[in-house]
Amino acid sequence: MNDSLIQIAVLAFVAGFVLFRLYSTLGKRTGAEPPPAPAPAQGELPREPVGVEARNPGAATGQASNGVMAIVRADPSFDIEHFLAGARGAYELIIGAFAKGDRDALRGLLTPRVFESYSDAIAKRTEAGGQGPELVRLKGLELVDAVLEGAIARVAVKFEAELAEGAHGVRDARERWTFERDIRSPDPNWRLARVAAA
């Protein structure tokens, strides 16, 4: 009888030790874990995730939600996730082209009125010997409004970013960019129609 108790105690000790080693080796999981961030390509700066709003674009509410539905009814090919990915790319391209003074790159991304304004700003900056802002990082983007007026669809996106401005250092930028597109046009590209502080 004594031998049985000793065997049970030894087995319990071994089982406890094995469980302890498994726990310390594997760690403790508490539900779904986020996917690992992809490693940046060679020579590319690391990028941060754009935030919950951009990863969950279906969460548009109120006026924005109604506007998105109106656009989808008029243009069934409109996809909000695809649009936000394009808006992010457009933001990076426009900031970069403006910083370099590349009017040719800007022409296809802006409405004529905004292009004229950017072109004038580039001319004044060049004349003064200044530098354009450079994107340090895009911290987040969020769909804030959507509307369909006749055949013109307009979608506003709030961007939060850090911009480097030469000797002035890095500043936080919070801007509301409104993109527009004629849904009757075969051209699928959206153009920047307005920039305002957010």
Residue pairs with C-beta under 8 A, 6 or more apart in sequence:
37 49
40 46
40 47
47 137
47 138
48 137
48 138
48 139
49 55
50 88
50 138
50 139
50 140
50 141
51 139
51 140
51 141
51 142
51 160
53 59
53 140
53 141
53 142
53 143
54 84
54 88
54 140
54 141
54 142
57 80
57 81
57 84
57 143
58 80
58 81
60 68
60 80
60 143
60 146
63 145
63 146
63 147
64 143
64 144
64 145
64 146
65 146
66 146
67 145
67 146
67 147
67 148
67 155
68 78
68 80
68 143
68 146
68 155
70 146
70 147
70 148
71 78
71 146
71 148
71 153
71 155
71 183
72 78
74 148
74 151
74 153
74 183
75 153
75 183
77 188
78 153
78 183
80 143
83 155
83 190
84 141
84 143
84 157
86 190
87 141
87 155
87 157
87 177
87 179
87 190
88 138
88 141
90 109
90 179
90 190
90 192
91 135
91 138
91 141
91 159
91 161
91 177
92 135
92 138
93 105
93 109
94 106
94 109
94 110
94 192
95 133
95 134
95 135
95 161
95 163
96 102
96 105
96 134
96 135
97 103
97 105
97 106
97 109
98 106
98 118
98 121
98 122
98 132
98 133
99 131
99 132
99 133
99 134
99 135
100 132
101 122
101 125
101 126
101 132
103 115
103 118
103 119
103 122
106 115
106 118
106 119
107 115
108 189
108 191
109 191
109 192
110 118
110 191
110 192
111 180
111 191
111 192
111 193
113 193
114 191
114 192
114 193
114 194
114 195
122 132
125 131
125 132
130 166
131 165
131 166
133 163
133 164
133 165
133 173
134 163
134 164
134 165
135 161
135 162
135 163
135 164
136 161
136 162
136 163
136 164
136 170
137 161
137 162
138 159
138 160
138 161
139 160
139 161
139 162
140 159
140 160
141 157
141 158
141 159
141 160
142 157
142 158
143 155
143 156
143 157
144 156
144 157
144 158
144 176
144 198
145 154
145 155
145 156
145 178
146 153
146 154
146 155
146 156
147 153
147 154
148 154
148 183
151 182
151 183
151 184
152 180
152 181
152 182
152 183
153 180
153 181
153 182
153 183
154 178
154 179
154 180
154 193
155 178
155 179
155 180
155 190
156 176
156 177
156 178
156 179
157 176
157 177
157 178
157 179
158 174
158 175
158 176
158 198
159 173
159 174
159 175
159 176
159 177
159 198
160 172
160 173
160 174
160 198
161 172
161 173
162 170
162 171
162 172
162 173
163 170
163 171
163 173
164 170
165 171
174 197
174 198
175 195
175 196
175 197
175 198
176 195
176 196
176 197
176 198
177 192
177 194
177 195
178 192
178 193
178 194
178 195
178 196
179 190
179 191
179 192
179 193
180 190
180 191
180 193
181 187
181 188
181 189
181 190
181 191
